[in-house]
Amino acid sequence: MASNAAVPFWRSAGMTYITYSNICANLVRNCLKEPFKAETLQREKVHFAVSKWSNGIPEKPTIRSDSGEE
């Protein structure tokens, strides 16, 4: 049986690594001073395409943007 001592703290807190990584990145961004803070907030924006599939064929993709804020 495995020991809980080897489990990373983010896993024992019920988080995924991605969630933990996003929290750390937001903390670092919020600690930056201007103009570096404004530059990192601009890089945080994400653009992606979403396509629905029906009968094995993709429909026309929808372009979406996300600012990264929750």
All heavy atoms as TSV, in Angstrom:
chain	resi	resn	atom	element	x	y	z
A	1	MET	N	N	0.841	-1.171	0.000
A	1	MET	CA	C	0.000	0.000	0.000
A	1	MET	C	C	0.893	1.244	0.000
A	1	MET	O	O	1.865	1.339	0.729
A	1	MET	CB	C	-0.913	-0.034	1.216
A	1	MET	CG	C	-1.886	1.098	1.256
A	1	MET	SD	S	-3.066	0.784	2.571
A	1	MET	CE	C	-4.427	1.647	1.900
A	2	ALA	N	N	0.548	2.230	-0.820
A	2	ALA	CA	C	1.357	3.432	-0.949
A	2	ALA	C	C	1.120	4.384	0.224
A	2	ALA	O	O	0.032	4.463	0.771
A	2	ALA	CB	C	1.020	4.142	-2.257
A	3	SER	N	N	2.166	5.103	0.582
A	3	SER	CA	C	2.084	6.090	1.651
A	3	SER	C	C	1.559	7.410	1.105
A	3	SER	O	O	1.848	7.786	-0.023
A	3	SER	CB	C	3.467	6.294	2.258
A	3	SER	OG	O	3.448	7.387	3.138
A	4	ASN	N	N	0.799	8.129	1.886
A	4	ASN	CA	C	0.296	9.439	1.479
A	4	ASN	C	C	1.386	10.505	1.516
A	4	ASN	O	O	1.196	11.606	1.023
A	4	ASN	CB	C	-0.869	9.871	2.364
A	4	ASN	CG	C	-2.131	9.117	2.037
A	4	ASN	OD1	O	-2.252	8.538	0.964
A	4	ASN	ND2	N	-3.073	9.115	2.957
A	5	ALA	N	N	2.529	10.214	2.125
A	5	ALA	CA	C	3.615	11.186	2.217
A	5	ALA	C	C	4.176	11.537	0.843
A	5	ALA	O	O	4.698	12.631	0.650
A	5	ALA	CB	C	4.723	10.648	3.114
A	6	ALA	N	N	4.073	10.633	-0.119
A	6	ALA	CA	C	4.629	10.870	-1.444
A	6	ALA	C	C	3.645	11.603	-2.363
A	6	ALA	O	O	4.011	11.969	-3.466
A	6	ALA	CB	C	5.029	9.544	-2.082
A	7	VAL	N	N	2.419	11.840	-1.910
A	7	VAL	CA	C	1.413	12.502	-2.740
A	7	VAL	C	C	1.674	14.004	-2.743
A	7	VAL	O	O	1.834	14.608	-1.681
A	7	VAL	CB	C	-0.011	12.219	-2.191
A	7	VAL	CG1	C	-1.060	12.987	-2.975
A	7	VAL	CG2	C	-0.291	10.733	-2.207
A	8	PRO	N	N	1.729	14.621	-3.931
A	8	PRO	CA	C	1.922	16.078	-3.976
A	8	PRO	C	C	0.775	16.791	-3.249
A	8	PRO	O	O	-0.359	16.323	-3.245
A	8	PRO	CB	C	1.894	16.402	-5.470
A	8	PRO	CG	C	2.168	15.113	-6.160
A	8	PRO	CD	C	1.673	14.036	-5.259
A	9	PHE	N	N	1.093	17.943	-2.643
A	9	PHE	CA	C	0.083	18.637	-1.843
A	9	PHE	C	C	-1.110	19.083	-2.665
A	9	PHE	O	O	-2.224	19.121	-2.181
A	9	PHE	CB	C	0.694	19.816	-1.086
A	9	PHE	CG	C	1.133	20.947	-1.954
A	9	PHE	CD1	C	0.278	21.986	-2.243
A	9	PHE	CD2	C	2.419	20.966	-2.475
A	9	PHE	CE1	C	0.685	23.035	-3.039
A	9	PHE	CE2	C	2.837	22.017	-3.270
A	9	PHE	CZ	C	1.966	23.048	-3.556
A	10	TRP	N	N	-0.908	19.432	-3.963
A	10	TRP	CA	C	-2.034	19.851	-4.796
A	10	TRP	C	C	-2.984	18.695	-5.034
A	10	TRP	O	O	-4.184	18.883	-5.120
A	10	TRP	CB	C	-1.562	20.480	-6.106
A	10	TRP	CG	C	-0.544	19.687	-6.875
A	10	TRP	CD1	C	0.808	19.827	-6.804
A	10	TRP	CD2	C	-0.786	18.644	-7.808
A	10	TRP	NE1	N	1.421	18.932	-7.635
A	10	TRP	CE2	C	0.463	18.188	-8.282
A	10	TRP	CE3	C	-1.935	18.043	-8.309
A	10	TRP	CZ2	C	0.591	17.172	-9.211
A	10	TRP	CZ3	C	-1.813	17.036	-9.241
A	10	TRP	CH2	C	-0.556	16.611	-9.681
A	11	ARG	N	N	-2.450	17.474	-5.109
A	11	ARG	CA	C	-3.305	16.302	-5.301
A	11	ARG	C	C	-4.075	16.003	-4.018
A	11	ARG	O	O	-5.267	15.701	-4.059
A	11	ARG	CB	C	-2.455	15.092	-5.704
A	11	ARG	CG	C	-3.218	13.805	-5.870
A	11	ARG	CD	C	-4.211	13.817	-6.995
A	11	ARG	NE	N	-3.503	13.831	-8.258
A	11	ARG	CZ	C	-4.070	14.129	-9.418
A	11	ARG	NH1	N	-5.336	14.407	-9.481
A	11	ARG	NH2	N	-3.370	14.162	-10.509
A	12	SER	N	N	-3.407	16.105	-2.865
A	12	SER	CA	C	-4.088	15.838	-1.604
A	12	SER	C	C	-5.142	16.905	-1.305
A	12	SER	O	O	-6.075	16.652	-0.554
A	12	SER	CB	C	-3.090	15.721	-0.460
A	12	SER	OG	O	-2.404	16.928	-0.274
A	13	ALA	N	N	-5.010	18.100	-1.907
A	13	ALA	CA	C	-6.009	19.157	-1.747
A	13	ALA	C	C	-7.175	18.982	-2.705
A	13	ALA	O	O	-8.096	19.793	-2.702
A	13	ALA	CB	C	-5.358	20.517	-1.956
A	14	GLY	N	N	-7.122	17.949	-3.557
A	14	GLY	CA	C	-8.216	17.685	-4.483
A	14	GLY	C	C	-8.140	18.471	-5.777
A	14	GLY	O	O	-9.132	18.604	-6.485
A	15	MET	N	N	-6.956	19.015	-6.106
A	15	MET	CA	C	-6.777	19.792	-7.334
A	15	MET	C	C	-6.063	18.961	-8.386
A	15	MET	O	O	-5.343	18.025	-8.057
A	15	MET	CB	C	-5.914	21.023	-7.065
A	15	MET	CG	C	-6.574	22.117	-6.326
A	15	MET	SD	S	-5.548	23.599	-6.330
A	15	MET	CE	C	-4.617	23.361	-4.851
A	16	THR	N	N	-6.240	19.355	-9.630
A	16	THR	CA	C	-5.422	18.796	-10.703
A	16	THR	C	C	-4.168	19.652	-10.815
A	16	THR	O	O	-4.109	20.766	-10.283
A	16	THR	CB	C	-6.157	18.815	-12.052
A	16	THR	OG1	O	-6.400	20.178	-12.424
A	16	THR	CG2	C	-7.477	18.056	-11.979
A	17	TYR	N	N	-3.168	19.144	-11.510
A	17	TYR	CA	C	-1.943	19.914	-11.679
A	17	TYR	C	C	-2.207	21.186	-12.480
A	17	TYR	O	O	-1.625	22.238	-12.207
A	17	TYR	CB	C	-0.855	19.085	-12.362
A	17	TYR	CG	C	0.422	19.869	-12.504
A	17	TYR	CD1	C	1.236	20.079	-11.400
A	17	TYR	CD2	C	0.784	20.444	-13.712
A	17	TYR	CE1	C	2.394	20.834	-11.501
A	17	TYR	CE2	C	1.942	21.193	-13.822
A	17	TYR	CZ	C	2.742	21.377	-12.716
A	17	TYR	OH	O	3.874	22.123	-12.812
A	18	ILE	N	N	-3.111	21.122	-13.465
A	18	ILE	CA	C	-3.435	22.296	-14.274
A	18	ILE	C	C	-4.038	23.398	-13.404
A	18	ILE	O	O	-3.685	24.569	-13.525
A	18	ILE	CB	C	-4.388	21.920	-15.427
A	18	ILE	CG1	C	-3.721	20.926	-16.374
A	18	ILE	CG2	C	-4.877	23.146	-16.179
A	18	ILE	CD1	C	-2.500	21.470	-17.082
A	19	THR	N	N	-4.957	23.022	-12.510
A	19	THR	CA	C	-5.561	24.005	-11.602
A	19	THR	C	C	-4.500	24.636	-10.710
A	19	THR	O	O	-4.455	25.860	-10.545
A	19	THR	CB	C	-6.647	23.342	-10.735
A	19	THR	OG1	O	-7.602	22.725	-11.584
A	19	THR	CG2	C	-7.337	24.353	-9.847
A	20	TYR	N	N	-3.635	23.806	-10.143
A	20	TYR	CA	C	-2.546	24.297	-9.296
A	20	TYR	C	C	-1.631	25.238	-10.084
A	20	TYR	O	O	-1.267	26.315	-9.611
A	20	TYR	CB	C	-1.755	23.113	-8.742
A	20	TYR	CG	C	-0.426	23.477	-8.159
A	20	TYR	CD1	C	-0.336	24.156	-6.948
A	20	TYR	CD2	C	0.750	23.146	-8.822
A	20	TYR	CE1	C	0.897	24.497	-6.411
A	20	TYR	CE2	C	1.978	23.482	-8.294
A	20	TYR	CZ	C	2.050	24.154	-7.094
A	20	TYR	OH	O	3.262	24.490	-6.579
A	21	SER	N	N	-1.291	24.853	-11.295
A	21	SER	CA	C	-0.415	25.659	-12.134
A	21	SER	C	C	-1.056	27.009	-12.468
A	21	SER	O	O	-0.383	28.054	-12.456
A	21	SER	CB	C	-0.095	24.892	-13.420
A	21	SER	OG	O	0.693	25.657	-14.278
A	22	ASN	N	N	-2.354	27.022	-12.764
A	22	ASN	CA	C	-3.052	28.279	-13.061
A	22	ASN	C	C	-3.103	29.200	-11.850
A	22	ASN	O	O	-2.944	30.417	-11.984
A	22	ASN	CB	C	-4.467	27.990	-13.560
A	22	ASN	CG	C	-4.491	27.484	-14.976
A	22	ASN	OD1	O	-3.573	27.743	-15.744
A	22	ASN	ND2	N	-5.526	26.757	-15.323
A	23	ILE	N	N	-3.312	28.645	-10.669
A	23	ILE	CA	C	-3.317	29.460	-9.451
A	23	ILE	C	C	-1.948	30.096	-9.230
A	23	ILE	O	O	-1.845	31.293	-8.936
A	23	ILE	CB	C	-3.736	28.603	-8.241
A	23	ILE	CG1	C	-5.216	28.239	-8.349
A	23	ILE	CG2	C	-3.460	29.336	-6.930
A	23	ILE	CD1	C	-5.672	27.212	-7.341
A	24	CYS	N	N	-0.888	29.309	-9.389
A	24	CYS	CA	C	0.478	29.837	-9.221
A	24	CYS	C	C	0.779	30.925	-10.244
A	24	CYS	O	O	1.362	31.963	-9.907
A	24	CYS	CB	C	1.498	28.713	-9.332
A	24	CYS	SG	S	1.438	27.566	-7.958
A	25	ALA	N	N	0.384	30.715	-11.494
A	25	ALA	CA	C	0.637	31.702	-12.543
A	25	ALA	C	C	-0.098	33.006	-12.251
A	25	ALA	O	O	0.459	34.098	-12.435
A	25	ALA	CB	C	0.216	31.149	-13.895
A	26	ASN	N	N	-1.344	32.918	-11.783
A	26	ASN	CA	C	-2.097	34.133	-11.448
A	26	ASN	C	C	-1.456	34.882	-10.281
A	26	ASN	O	O	-1.412	36.116	-10.292
A	26	ASN	CB	C	-3.555	33.784	-11.116
A	26	ASN	CG	C	-4.350	33.474	-12.352
A	26	ASN	OD1	O	-4.065	33.977	-13.424
A	26	ASN	ND2	N	-5.353	32.627	-12.204
A	27	LEU	N	N	-0.950	34.159	-9.291
A	27	LEU	CA	C	-0.283	34.811	-8.168
A	27	LEU	C	C	0.968	35.557	-8.618
A	27	LEU	O	O	1.213	36.689	-8.198
A	27	LEU	CB	C	0.081	33.779	-7.100
A	27	LEU	CG	C	-1.087	33.227	-6.289
A	27	LEU	CD1	C	-0.629	32.055	-5.418
A	27	LEU	CD2	C	-1.680	34.318	-5.426
A	28	VAL	N	N	1.747	34.938	-9.489
A	28	VAL	CA	C	2.969	35.585	-9.988
A	28	VAL	C	C	2.610	36.819	-10.805
A	28	VAL	O	O	3.211	37.884	-10.649
A	28	VAL	CB	C	3.818	34.605	-10.820
A	28	VAL	CG1	C	4.933	35.326	-11.549
A	28	VAL	CG2	C	4.375	33.511	-9.931
A	29	ARG	N	N	1.594	36.708	-11.687
A	29	ARG	CA	C	1.186	37.857	-12.498
A	29	ARG	C	C	0.727	39.023	-11.629
A	29	ARG	O	O	1.009	40.181	-11.922
A	29	ARG	CB	C	0.062	37.459	-13.455
A	29	ARG	CG	C	0.521	36.689	-14.645
A	29	ARG	CD	C	-0.624	36.486	-15.620
A	29	ARG	NE	N	-0.416	35.233	-16.313
A	29	ARG	CZ	C	-1.099	34.119	-16.098
A	29	ARG	NH1	N	-2.085	34.090	-15.235
A	29	ARG	NH2	N	-0.816	33.026	-16.765
A	30	ASN	N	N	-0.011	38.722	-10.565
A	30	ASN	CA	C	-0.516	39.787	-9.693
A	30	ASN	C	C	0.584	40.446	-8.871
A	30	ASN	O	O	0.401	41.569	-8.394
A	30	ASN	CB	C	-1.607	39.245	-8.775
A	30	ASN	CG	C	-2.875	38.937	-9.530
A	30	ASN	OD1	O	-3.162	39.558	-10.544
A	30	ASN	ND2	N	-3.636	37.982	-9.044
A	31	CYS	N	N	1.713	39.800	-8.711
A	31	CYS	CA	C	2.834	40.371	-7.951
A	31	CYS	C	C	3.727	41.271	-8.797
A	31	CYS	O	O	4.554	42.001	-8.245
A	31	CYS	CB	C	3.678	39.251	-7.346
A	31	CYS	SG	S	2.830	38.357	-6.032
A	32	LEU	N	N	3.575	41.225	-10.110
A	32	LEU	CA	C	4.432	42.021	-10.979
A	32	LEU	C	C	4.077	43.500	-10.911
A	32	LEU	O	O	2.934	43.870	-10.645
A	32	LEU	CB	C	4.299	41.541	-12.430
A	32	LEU	CG	C	4.833	40.152	-12.729
A	32	LEU	CD1	C	4.478	39.765	-14.162
A	32	LEU	CD2	C	6.324	40.090	-12.517
A	33	LYS	N	N	5.075	44.336	-11.163
A	33	LYS	CA	C	4.871	45.779	-11.238
A	33	LYS	C	C	4.689	46.169	-12.695
A	33	LYS	O	O	5.051	45.427	-13.609
A	33	LYS	CB	C	6.073	46.513	-10.648
A	33	LYS	CG	C	6.239	46.287	-9.165
A	33	LYS	CD	C	7.422	47.062	-8.630
A	33	LYS	CE	C	7.582	46.825	-7.144
A	33	LYS	NZ	N	8.720	47.556	-6.598
A	34	GLU	N	N	4.125	47.349	-12.897
A	34	GLU	CA	C	3.968	47.871	-14.254
A	34	GLU	C	C	5.334	48.198	-14.828
A	34	GLU	O	O	6.221	48.573	-14.071
A	34	GLU	CB	C	3.074	49.114	-14.257
A	34	GLU	CG	C	1.637	48.828	-13.892
A	34	GLU	CD	C	0.917	47.887	-14.843
A	34	GLU	OE1	O	1.329	47.777	-16.016
A	34	GLU	OE2	O	-0.039	47.254	-14.409
A	35	PRO	N	N	5.593	48.071	-16.090
A	35	PRO	CA	C	4.732	47.697	-17.204
A	35	PRO	C	C	4.653	46.186	-17.427
A	35	PRO	O	O	3.950	45.724	-18.309
A	35	PRO	CB	C	5.389	48.380	-18.400
A	35	PRO	CG	C	6.850	48.309	-18.083
A	35	PRO	CD	C	6.922	48.480	-16.571
A	36	PHE	N	N	5.367	45.400	-16.614
A	36	PHE	CA	C	5.414	43.954	-16.816
A	36	PHE	C	C	4.061	43.296	-16.576
A	36	PHE	O	O	3.693	42.332	-17.236
A	36	PHE	CB	C	6.482	43.331	-15.919
A	36	PHE	CG	C	7.826	43.965	-16.095
A	36	PHE	CD1	C	8.356	44.774	-15.107
A	36	PHE	CD2	C	8.534	43.790	-17.270
A	36	PHE	CE1	C	9.589	45.372	-15.268
A	36	PHE	CE2	C	9.776	44.386	-17.445
A	36	PHE	CZ	C	10.298	45.180	-16.450
A	37	LYS	N	N	3.300	43.831	-15.632
A	37	LYS	CA	C	1.987	43.265	-15.318
A	37	LYS	C	C	1.051	43.396	-16.519
A	37	LYS	O	O	0.352	42.442	-16.877
A	37	LYS	CB	C	1.401	43.970	-14.096
A	37	LYS	CG	C	0.143	43.344	-13.573
A	37	LYS	CD	C	-0.267	43.992	-12.261
A	37	LYS	CE	C	-1.417	43.279	-11.628
A	37	LYS	NZ	N	-1.739	43.828	-10.309
A	38	ALA	N	N	1.019	44.559	-17.154
A	38	ALA	CA	C	0.154	44.774	-18.322
A	38	ALA	C	C	0.556	43.858	-19.473
A	38	ALA	O	O	-0.308	43.323	-20.181
A	38	ALA	CB	C	0.211	46.230	-18.757
A	39	GLU	N	N	1.853	43.643	-19.660
A	39	GLU	CA	C	2.330	42.779	-20.737
A	39	GLU	C	C	1.887	41.336	-20.518
A	39	GLU	O	O	1.467	40.664	-21.458
A	39	GLU	CB	C	3.852	42.840	-20.837
A	39	GLU	CG	C	4.372	44.171	-21.336
A	39	GLU	CD	C	5.889	44.230	-21.298
A	39	GLU	OE1	O	6.534	43.181	-21.089
A	39	GLU	OE2	O	6.423	45.332	-21.478
A	40	THR	N	N	1.975	40.852	-19.294
A	40	THR	CA	C	1.583	39.461	-19.033
A	40	THR	C	C	0.080	39.276	-19.139
A	40	THR	O	O	-0.381	38.217	-19.562
A	40	THR	CB	C	2.064	38.993	-17.648
A	40	THR	OG1	O	1.504	39.828	-16.645
A	40	THR	CG2	C	3.563	38.978	-17.553
A	41	LEU	N	N	-0.699	40.298	-18.787
A	41	LEU	CA	C	-2.152	40.178	-18.925
A	41	LEU	C	C	-2.561	40.103	-20.387
A	41	LEU	O	O	-3.534	39.434	-20.727
A	41	LEU	CB	C	-2.845	41.348	-18.226
A	41	LEU	CG	C	-2.751	41.346	-16.701
A	41	LEU	CD1	C	-3.374	42.614	-16.135
A	41	LEU	CD2	C	-3.394	40.110	-16.115
A	42	GLN	N	N	-1.824	40.763	-21.279
A	42	GLN	CA	C	-2.122	40.677	-22.710
A	42	GLN	C	C	-1.806	39.291	-23.258
A	42	GLN	O	O	-2.515	38.770	-24.105
A	42	GLN	CB	C	-1.331	41.727	-23.490
A	42	GLN	CG	C	-1.838	43.136	-23.283
A	42	GLN	CD	C	-3.269	43.297	-23.750
A	42	GLN	OE1	O	-3.658	42.807	-24.807
A	42	GLN	NE2	N	-4.067	43.971	-22.937
A	43	ARG	N	N	-0.747	38.661	-22.759
A	43	ARG	CA	C	-0.369	37.318	-23.226
A	43	ARG	C	C	-1.291	36.239	-22.684
A	43	ARG	O	O	-1.301	35.121	-23.177
A	43	ARG	CB	C	1.068	37.001	-22.813
A	43	ARG	CG	C	2.084	37.727	-23.623
A	43	ARG	CD	C	3.446	37.154	-23.348
A	43	ARG	NE	N	3.768	37.263	-21.934
A	43	ARG	CZ	C	4.838	37.851	-21.444
A	43	ARG	NH1	N	5.709	38.387	-22.259
A	43	ARG	NH2	N	5.052	37.896	-20.148
A	44	GLU	N	N	-2.063	36.573	-21.669
A	44	GLU	CA	C	-2.939	35.604	-21.037
A	44	GLU	C	C	-4.156	35.263	-21.904
A	44	GLU	O	O	-4.771	34.228	-21.741
A	44	GLU	CB	C	-3.402	36.178	-19.693
A	44	GLU	CG	C	-4.188	35.240	-18.845
A	44	GLU	CD	C	-4.536	35.867	-17.511
A	44	GLU	OE1	O	-3.673	36.489	-16.886
A	44	GLU	OE2	O	-5.692	35.733	-17.127
A	45	LYS	N	N	-4.504	36.131	-22.848
A	45	LYS	CA	C	-5.681	35.914	-23.683
A	45	LYS	C	C	-5.489	34.697	-24.589
A	45	LYS	O	O	-4.407	34.463	-25.119
A	45	LYS	CB	C	-5.972	37.148	-24.518
A	45	LYS	CG	C	-6.373	38.334	-23.663
A	45	LYS	CD	C	-6.647	39.542	-24.488
A	45	LYS	CE	C	-6.990	40.709	-23.575
A	45	LYS	NZ	N	-7.138	41.944	-24.300
A	46	VAL	N	N	-6.570	33.946	-24.763
A	46	VAL	CA	C	-6.524	32.713	-25.543
A	46	VAL	C	C	-7.582	32.768	-26.638
A	46	VAL	O	O	-8.711	33.205	-26.397
A	46	VAL	CB	C	-6.790	31.493	-24.625
A	46	VAL	CG1	C	-6.810	30.216	-25.427
A	46	VAL	CG2	C	-5.775	31.425	-23.514
A	47	HIS	N	N	-7.217	32.340	-27.827
A	47	HIS	CA	C	-8.164	32.245	-28.943
A	47	HIS	C	C	-8.188	30.788	-29.393
A	47	HIS	O	O	-7.140	30.164	-29.546
A	47	HIS	CB	C	-7.722	33.137	-30.104
A	47	HIS	CG	C	-7.537	34.569	-29.712
A	47	HIS	ND1	N	-8.594	35.423	-29.510
A	47	HIS	CD2	C	-6.423	35.288	-29.439
A	47	HIS	CE1	C	-8.136	36.605	-29.155
A	47	HIS	NE2	N	-6.810	36.552	-29.107
A	48	PHE	N	N	-9.403	30.256	-29.619
A	48	PHE	CA	C	-9.514	28.865	-30.030
A	48	PHE	C	C	-10.770	28.663	-30.867
A	48	PHE	O	O	-11.661	29.510	-30.880
A	48	PHE	CB	C	-9.508	27.931	-28.812
A	48	PHE	CG	C	-10.579	28.232	-27.796
A	48	PHE	CD1	C	-11.776	27.543	-27.806
A	48	PHE	CD2	C	-10.369	29.188	-26.825
A	48	PHE	CE1	C	-12.755	27.819	-26.878
A	48	PHE	CE2	C	-11.334	29.472	-25.881
A	48	PHE	CZ	C	-12.540	28.773	-25.912
A	49	ALA	N	N	-10.821	27.542	-31.577
A	49	ALA	CA	C	-11.969	27.203	-32.414
A	49	ALA	C	C	-12.661	25.971	-31.839
A	49	ALA	O	O	-12.008	25.039	-31.383
A	49	ALA	CB	C	-11.522	26.928	-33.846
A	50	VAL	N	N	-13.994	25.990	-31.883
A	50	VAL	CA	C	-14.792	24.877	-31.396
A	50	VAL	C	C	-15.622	24.359	-32.561
A	50	VAL	O	O	-16.310	25.127	-33.242
A	50	VAL	CB	C	-15.721	25.330	-30.242
A	50	VAL	CG1	C	-16.602	24.184	-29.792
A	50	VAL	CG2	C	-14.920	25.886	-29.101
A	51	SER	N	N	-15.545	23.054	-32.821
A	51	SER	CA	C	-16.337	22.433	-33.881
A	51	SER	C	C	-17.203	21.338	-33.290
A	51	SER	O	O	-16.724	20.511	-32.523
A	51	SER	CB	C	-15.435	21.811	-34.955
A	51	SER	OG	O	-14.698	22.786	-35.606
A	52	LYS	N	N	-18.486	21.355	-33.628
A	52	LYS	CA	C	-19.371	20.267	-33.230
A	52	LYS	C	C	-19.312	19.209	-34.323
A	52	LYS	O	O	-19.183	19.511	-35.504
A	52	LYS	CB	C	-20.799	20.760	-33.050
A	52	LYS	CG	C	-20.964	21.654	-31.859
A	52	LYS	CD	C	-22.416	21.975	-31.621
A	52	LYS	CE	C	-22.531	22.865	-30.387
A	52	LYS	NZ	N	-23.930	23.116	-30.057
A	53	TRP	N	N	-19.393	17.966	-33.911
A	53	TRP	CA	C	-19.355	16.852	-34.849
A	53	TRP	C	C	-20.729	16.198	-34.898
A	53	TRP	O	O	-21.361	15.980	-33.877
A	53	TRP	CB	C	-18.315	15.830	-34.415
A	53	TRP	CG	C	-16.913	16.307	-34.607
A	53	TRP	CD1	C	-16.280	17.297	-33.949
A	53	TRP	CD2	C	-15.986	15.810	-35.560
A	53	TRP	NE1	N	-15.005	17.456	-34.401
A	53	TRP	CE2	C	-14.796	16.546	-35.396
A	53	TRP	CE3	C	-16.022	14.822	-36.517
A	53	TRP	CZ2	C	-13.668	16.317	-36.162
A	53	TRP	CZ3	C	-14.904	14.585	-37.280
A	53	TRP	CH2	C	-13.742	15.331	-37.110
A	54	SER	N	N	-21.197	15.881	-36.105
A	54	SER	CA	C	-22.435	15.123	-36.265
A	54	SER	C	C	-22.240	14.124	-37.398
A	54	SER	O	O	-21.743	14.472	-38.469
A	54	SER	CB	C	-23.617	16.046	-36.547
A	54	SER	OG	O	-23.422	16.764	-37.741
A	55	ASN	N	N	-22.565	12.895	-37.128
A	55	ASN	CA	C	-22.409	11.796	-38.094
A	55	ASN	C	C	-20.972	11.665	-38.587
A	55	ASN	O	O	-20.715	11.383	-39.750
A	55	ASN	CB	C	-23.363	11.965	-39.282
A	55	ASN	CG	C	-24.808	11.922	-38.865
A	55	ASN	OD1	O	-25.175	11.173	-37.951
A	55	ASN	ND2	N	-25.643	12.718	-39.501
A	56	GLY	N	N	-20.015	11.924	-37.712
A	56	GLY	CA	C	-18.608	11.768	-38.055
A	56	GLY	C	C	-18.038	12.881	-38.901
A	56	GLY	O	O	-16.915	12.777	-39.389
A	57	ILE	N	N	-18.773	13.974	-39.089
A	57	ILE	CA	C	-18.316	15.088	-39.922
A	57	ILE	C	C	-18.345	16.362	-39.074
A	57	ILE	O	O	-19.347	16.662	-38.429
A	57	ILE	CB	C	-19.226	15.271	-41.156
A	57	ILE	CG1	C	-19.209	13.996	-41.997
A	57	ILE	CG2	C	-18.799	16.471	-41.982
A	57	ILE	CD1	C	-20.226	13.995	-43.109
A	58	PRO	N	N	-17.229	17.124	-39.064
A	58	PRO	CA	C	-17.233	18.365	-38.276
A	58	PRO	C	C	-18.067	19.447	-38.948
A	58	PRO	O	O	-18.055	19.594	-40.163
A	58	PRO	CB	C	-15.762	18.760	-38.222
A	58	PRO	CG	C	-15.166	18.160	-39.445
A	58	PRO	CD	C	-15.944	16.881	-39.697
A	59	GLU	N	N	-18.800	20.188	-38.130
A	59	GLU	CA	C	-19.545	21.333	-38.639
A	59	GLU	C	C	-18.620	22.540	-38.688
A	59	GLU	O	O	-17.466	22.464	-38.276
A	59	GLU	CB	C	-20.753	21.613	-37.737
A	59	GLU	CG	C	-21.758	20.481	-37.725
A	59	GLU	CD	C	-22.912	20.721	-36.768
A	59	GLU	OE1	O	-22.957	21.804	-36.122
A	59	GLU	OE2	O	-23.762	19.836	-36.660
A	60	LYS	N	N	-19.119	23.666	-39.175
A	60	LYS	CA	C	-18.304	24.876	-39.288
A	60	LYS	C	C	-17.813	25.289	-37.900
A	60	LYS	O	O	-18.597	25.396	-36.960
A	60	LYS	CB	C	-19.127	25.996	-39.911
A	60	LYS	CG	C	-18.349	27.271	-40.138
A	60	LYS	CD	C	-19.212	28.319	-40.802
A	60	LYS	CE	C	-18.410	29.603	-40.950
A	60	LYS	NZ	N	-19.221	30.666	-41.513
A	61	PRO	N	N	-16.501	25.530	-37.742
A	61	PRO	CA	C	-15.977	25.900	-36.424
A	61	PRO	C	C	-16.409	27.309	-36.003
A	61	PRO	O	O	-16.609	28.186	-36.830
A	61	PRO	CB	C	-14.457	25.825	-36.590
A	61	PRO	CG	C	-14.235	25.978	-38.047
A	61	PRO	CD	C	-15.448	25.434	-38.737
A	62	THR	N	N	-16.541	27.482	-34.704
A	62	THR	CA	C	-16.828	28.768	-34.101
A	62	THR	C	C	-15.569	29.267	-33.438
A	62	THR	O	O	-14.965	28.556	-32.631
A	62	THR	CB	C	-17.948	28.623	-33.039
A	62	THR	OG1	O	-19.088	28.034	-33.650
A	62	THR	CG2	C	-18.314	29.957	-32.452
A	63	ILE	N	N	-15.138	30.477	-33.778
A	63	ILE	CA	C	-13.943	31.077	-33.186
A	63	ILE	C	C	-14.332	31.720	-31.862
A	63	ILE	O	O	-15.276	32.502	-31.807
A	63	ILE	CB	C	-13.292	32.110	-34.120
A	63	ILE	CG1	C	-13.031	31.514	-35.502
A	63	ILE	CG2	C	-12.031	32.687	-33.496
A	63	ILE	CD1	C	-12.077	30.369	-35.510
A	64	ARG	N	N	-13.611	31.376	-30.806
A	64	ARG	CA	C	-13.911	31.912	-29.476
A	64	ARG	C	C	-12.665	32.583	-28.911
A	64	ARG	O	O	-11.552	32.240	-29.261
A	64	ARG	CB	C	-14.315	30.774	-28.538
A	64	ARG	CG	C	-15.461	29.944	-29.048
A	64	ARG	CD	C	-16.708	29.965	-28.264
A	64	ARG	NE	N	-16.629	30.544	-26.968
A	64	ARG	CZ	C	-17.146	29.999	-25.872
A	64	ARG	NH1	N	-17.718	28.831	-25.937
A	64	ARG	NH2	N	-17.090	30.625	-24.727
A	65	SER	N	N	-12.871	33.500	-28.004
A	65	SER	CA	C	-11.778	34.151	-27.275
A	65	SER	C	C	-12.067	34.043	-25.807
A	65	SER	O	O	-13.217	34.115	-25.375
A	65	SER	CB	C	-11.657	35.621	-27.656
A	65	SER	OG	O	-11.235	35.734	-28.986
A	66	ASP	N	N	-11.022	33.863	-25.031
A	66	ASP	CA	C	-11.157	33.780	-23.601
A	66	ASP	C	C	-10.070	34.626	-22.972
A	66	ASP	O	O	-8.907	34.525	-23.342
A	66	ASP	CB	C	-11.018	32.333	-23.138
A	66	ASP	CG	C	-11.277	32.152	-21.666
A	66	ASP	OD1	O	-11.840	33.064	-21.040
A	66	ASP	OD2	O	-10.907	31.108	-21.129
A	67	SER	N	N	-10.444	35.486	-22.024
A	67	SER	CA	C	-9.468	36.368	-21.406
A	67	SER	C	C	-8.666	35.666	-20.321
A	67	SER	O	O	-7.734	36.230	-19.772
A	67	SER	CB	C	-10.166	37.588	-20.808
A	67	SER	OG	O	-11.031	37.177	-19.773
A	68	GLY	N	N	-9.057	34.432	-19.958
A	68	GLY	CA	C	-8.358	33.714	-18.929
A	68	GLY	C	C	-8.884	33.997	-17.549
A	68	GLY	O	O	-8.449	33.392	-16.570
A	69	GLU	N	N	-9.815	34.923	-17.420
A	69	GLU	CA	C	-10.389	35.243	-16.120
A	69	GLU	C	C	-11.550	34.309	-15.840
A	69	GLU	O	O	-12.274	33.927	-16.745
A	69	GLU	CB	C	-10.886	36.692	-16.103
A	69	GLU	CG	C	-9.778	37.687	-16.317
A	69	GLU	CD	C	-10.290	39.107	-16.454
A	69	GLU	OE1	O	-11.514	39.297	-16.391
A	69	GLU	OE2	O	-9.465	39.999	-16.633
A	70	GLU	N	N	-11.693	33.942	-14.572
A	70	GLU	CA	C	-12.784	33.028	-14.222
A	70	GLU	C	C	-13.810	33.719	-13.383
A	70	GLU	O	O	-13.600	34.622	-12.704
A	70	GLU	CB	C	-12.214	31.838	-13.450
A	70	GLU	CG	C	-11.317	31.019	-14.319
A	70	GLU	CD	C	-10.792	29.813	-13.584
A	70	GLU	OE1	O	-11.416	29.384	-12.595
A	70	GLU	OE2	O	-9.772	29.291	-13.987
